[in-house]
Amino acid sequence: MRALALTALLVLGAASPALASRQIIGSEQDHSLAGGTGDCESFYTMTFTSFRAQMNDREQREIQLEGVDSLRVNASSEGGVSIRGWNRPYARLIVCRYAVAHTKEQATRLLAAIAVSHQNGEITATGPRIDDTQAWWANMTLYVPRRAAVEVRAENGGVAIRNMSGRVTAQTTRGGISVAQSSGRYKITTNSGGITLERVSGHIEATSRQGAIALKLSASDVPTVEAKIAGGSEIHCSLRGCEEGGLGVWGAGRKALRLGGGIPDIRLSTADAPITLAPL
């Protein structure tokens, strides 16, 4: 299975004749291979820009969870989120900020204006406008108790979830979502981003409009899976039972597949993008 890579590219028009060339900003993040160490340097090297000045910093803080039933994470319009389960009763937030502009002074002011707040279990990243003179990102890594309930929303950034066993909701507009080595209950939705699921168990509902979905499981332990495609793409499956004459039930045109009996543990659906099921 190919790793899920998220690439975001934005071309900004010149603000004046003196700045005749267009500015290019973008980022490439491989969340399926993310180590989850909160390494800001890796994030910075995956961000590219034609702006002349760049500034960045890193912040770490501990978040107490007494009285908090669930965590809600709202990413910035440009920036991703990594959720990592651990055994401690509190959460640790690592924020990597990155600002670009035409001058060092402008980039410094922009960096100082990027804020990540947390209150009553809600974590939100905010900052100034992004236009043809400046741009910024805020990438967040959040360590939480494994059984925590977490809700994540992102726009132009990816979401990576690792080592969790609670209840997780993740939604992106133009970013990929990756879940690995996790169990529990998941509801995952993307618009144009892809979804990868690896070594997962529990109850999972994954829906993508224009992005492909890839599921990779142990060949000896295949749960009940239901996969559906509404448009012209196809389902590709090399799991046990998908072979001709196997126990898998295929729909017409290979746009629907059911493996196993009973209520599905994993439901996958796309509007018009391929779905791949493969062994580890």
Rosetta blueprint (number, residue, H / E / L):
1 M L
2 R L
3 A L
4 L L
5 A L
6 L E
7 T E
8 A E
9 L E
10 L E
11 V E
12 L E
13 G L
14 A L
15 A L
16 S L
17 P H
18 A H
19 L H
20 A L
21 S L
22 R L
23 Q E
24 I E
25 I E
26 G E
27 S E
28 E E
29 Q E
30 D L
31 H H
32 S H
33 L H
34 A L
35 G L
36 G L
37 T L
38 G L
39 D L
40 C H
41 E H
42 S H
43 F H
44 Y H
45 T H
46 M L
47 T E
48 F E
49 T E
50 S L
51 F L
52 R L
53 A E
54 Q E
55 M E
56 N E
57 D E
58 R E
59 E E
60 Q E
61 R E
62 E E
63 I E
64 Q L
65 L L
66 E L
67 G L
68 V L
69 D L
70 S L
71 L E
72 R E
73 V E
74 N E
75 A L
76 S L
77 S L
78 E L
79 G L
80 G L
81 V E
82 S E
83 I E
84 R E
85 G E
86 W E
87 N L
88 R L
89 P L
90 Y L
91 A E
92 R E
93 L E
94 I E
95 V E
96 C E
97 R E
98 Y E
99 A E
100 V E
101 A E
102 H L
103 T L
104 K H
105 E H
106 Q H
107 A H
108 T H
109 R H
110 L H
111 L H
112 A H
113 A L
114 I L
115 A E
116 V E
117 S E
118 H E
119 Q E
120 N L
121 G L
122 E E
123 I E
124 T E
125 A E
126 T E
127 G L
128 P L
129 R L
130 I L
131 D E
132 D L
133 T L
134 Q E
135 A E
136 W E
137 W E
138 A E
139 N E
140 M E
141 T E
142 L E
143 Y E
144 V E
145 P E
146 R L
147 R L
148 A L
149 A E
150 V E
151 E E
152 V E
153 R E
154 A E
155 E L
156 N L
157 G L
158 G L
159 V E
160 A E
161 I E
162 R E
163 N L
164 M L
165 S L
166 G L
167 R E
168 V E
169 T E
170 A E
171 Q E
172 T E
173 T L
174 R L
175 G L
176 G L
177 I E
178 S E
179 V E
180 A E
181 Q E
182 S E
183 S L
184 G L
185 R E
186 Y E
187 K E
188 I E
189 T E
190 T E
191 N L
192 S L
193 G L
194 G L
195 I E
196 T E
197 L E
198 E E
199 R E
200 V E
201 S L
202 G L
203 H E
204 I E
205 E E
206 A E
207 T E
208 S E
209 R L
210 Q L
211 G L
212 A L
213 I E
214 A E
215 L E
216 K E
217 L E
218 S L
219 A L
220 S L
221 D L
222 V L
223 P L
224 T L
225 V E
226 E E
227 A E
228 K E
229 I E
230 A L
231 G L
232 G L
233 S L
234 E L
235 I E
236 H E
237 C E
238 S L
239 L L
240 R L
241 G L
242 C L
243 E L
244 E L
245 G L
246 G L
247 L L
248 G L
249 V E
250 W E
251 G L
252 A H
253 G H
254 R H
255 K L
256 A E
257 L E
258 R E
259 L E
260 G L
261 G L
262 G L
263 I L
264 P L
265 D L
266 I E
267 R E
268 L E
269 S E
270 T E
271 A L
272 D L
273 A L
274 P L
275 I E
276 T E
277 L E
278 A E
279 P E
280 L L
